[in-house]
Amino acid sequence: MNQWYVVNTKVREEAKALLNLKRQSFNAYLPQYQKTRRHARRTDSVLAPLFPNYLFVEFDMDITNWSAINSTIGVSSLIKFGVLPTPIPTELICEIQSREDPQGIVSLNRNLKLKEGDEVNIVAGAFSAHSGIFECQNDDERIIILLKLMGRDVRVRLPSSAINA
């Protein structure tokens, strides 16, 4: 029975490991997301691995020569606890794949169901335990809220994961 396993790749060689595993007829999966990169006053968008230095491979342990995975170019090793690789739940892979857009890019957007003016509670960061007024979602990862600080409204940009909506 086919199961999914985790492969530890060499640093920044996830794509190379994926290509070489597929060349060996393994069903390999490298979830990627759109990352904003800032460098030298320039901002651009690049694909990046969702789990740096890791990818997933599916095979049947009983009939597949899985030891070949460890000697694949770009691969460091299969993740094992003991002497055998440890399977991960298929539901985990399905959950990641369900978040992909039509181009196969994993969406990290939390799809906040907030409207301008809604009250939110901050649950993480320097302003935790405060509440504020939702103003807008800046991009896939950040939101802007208004906080009452020292008697006036202050605009604060936070990660969307820092609020309880």
Secondary structure, DSSP 8 states (H G I E B T S, - for coil): -EEEEEEEE-TT-HHHHHHHHHHTT-EEE--EEEEEEEETTEEEEEEEESSTTEEEEEEETTTS-THHHHTSTTEEEE-BSSSSB-EE-HHHHHHHHHTB-TTSEE---------TT-EEEE-SSTTTT-EEEEEEE-SSSEEEEEEEETTEEEEEEEEGGGEE-
